[in-house]
Amino acid sequence: MKTQYPDKLIFPKSSRIYRLLQISLLLLFVSANNSYAETGDHPSPCPQPRFTEKAPPEIYNLQNPLKETPENIKKGKLLFQVKAKPLPCKQCHGIIGDGNGPMARGFSPPPRNFTCTKTINGVPDGQLFWIIKEGSPGTGMLSYKKLSDEKIWKIILYIRQLAQ
């Protein structure tokens, strides 16, 4: 015997009320996730102590070859927020770069707080490049070996903006 289902729910799928309900639930979900990503429920230390291994000298001493242009910074932001693979940086470092992303809770040490000038200004471009490319053992920092060098340098330009 075939089960009969009503043709119309409480609110038909085509109704404005149904659509408004869908949008409201989506906005509620997004705002709940973003409120943690923006403010976090734990403070990020500033400055942050770190014990990440020092990059090899030939990388540690590198300086960002890209100019600090609005276009390069904008592309770095897009990578940080959305396009970086395997995971956008904001998932751990937060939408504003304060180390309070939605995935930050499980990490010890916590993700780097890029809004802390005292922390970021002490890290050379080459060290940031190496950490992004190779990851950081003993932390939650993933390796981004598949990102081109140019994309990594753009992310670094954006990260430097967060500390200003």
LINZI-V697758 format. One record per residue. N is the residue number from 1. PSI is psi in degrees with one decimal (* if undefined). Layout:
n = <N;N>
psi = <PSI;PSI>
This chain:
n = <1;2;3;4;5;6;7;8;9;10;11;12;13;14;15;16;17;18;19;20;21;22;23;24;25;26;27;28;29;30;31;32;33;34;35;36;37;38;39;40;41;42;43;44;45;46;47;48;49;50;51;52;53;54;55;56;57;58;59;60;61;62;63;64;65;66;67;68;69;70;71;72;73;74;75;76;77;78;79;80;81;82;83;84;85;86;87;88;89;90;91;92;93;94;95;96;97;98;99;100;101;102;103;104;105;106;107;108;109;110;111;112;113;114;115;116;117;118;119;120;121;122;123;124;125;126;127;128;129;130;131;132;133;134;135;136;137;138;139;140;141;142;143;144;145;146;147;148;149;150;151;152;153;154;155;156;157;158;159;160;161;162;163;164>
psi = <132.6;132.2;136.6;130.9;143.9;146.2;-29.9;137.5;-172.4;-45.3;117.0;143.5;-25.5;-7.5;154.7;-36.0;-43.5;-45.4;-43.5;-39.4;-44.6;-48.8;-41.6;-44.7;-40.1;-45.8;-38.5;-45.0;-47.6;-44.4;-34.1;-42.4;-41.8;-29.9;-36.1;-42.5;-32.7;-38.3;-27.8;165.5;13.2;142.6;144.1;127.8;150.0;116.8;161.6;127.3;144.6;147.6;29.0;138.0;142.3;138.1;155.3;148.1;-37.5;-21.6;-43.2;-39.5;0.9;145.8;149.0;120.4;-11.0;145.3;147.7;71.2;155.9;-36.6;-45.3;-40.0;-40.8;-41.0;-36.4;-39.8;-43.1;-40.4;-47.8;-44.8;-34.8;-49.1;-15.0;138.8;138.6;-11.1;134.2;141.6;-35.5;-21.4;-33.0;-43.7;-8.3;154.7;-27.6;6.2;16.6;7.3;8.5;48.0;169.8;-24.6;-0.7;-27.7;-34.1;1.7;138.2;110.1;161.0;159.3;152.5;135.6;100.7;-10.3;-7.9;105.0;-40.8;-31.3;-50.9;-39.6;-21.3;0.2;115.7;156.1;-44.6;-38.1;-44.3;-44.2;-47.5;-42.0;-42.9;-45.0;-44.8;-16.2;-178.0;100.8;142.0;-1.0;-179.3;2.6;117.5;163.0;136.1;49.1;-26.2;-12.6;138.6;155.7;-40.6;-41.5;-39.6;-43.0;-35.4;-40.2;-41.5;-40.6;-43.4;-44.4;-41.8;-33.4;-31.7;-25.8;4.0;*>
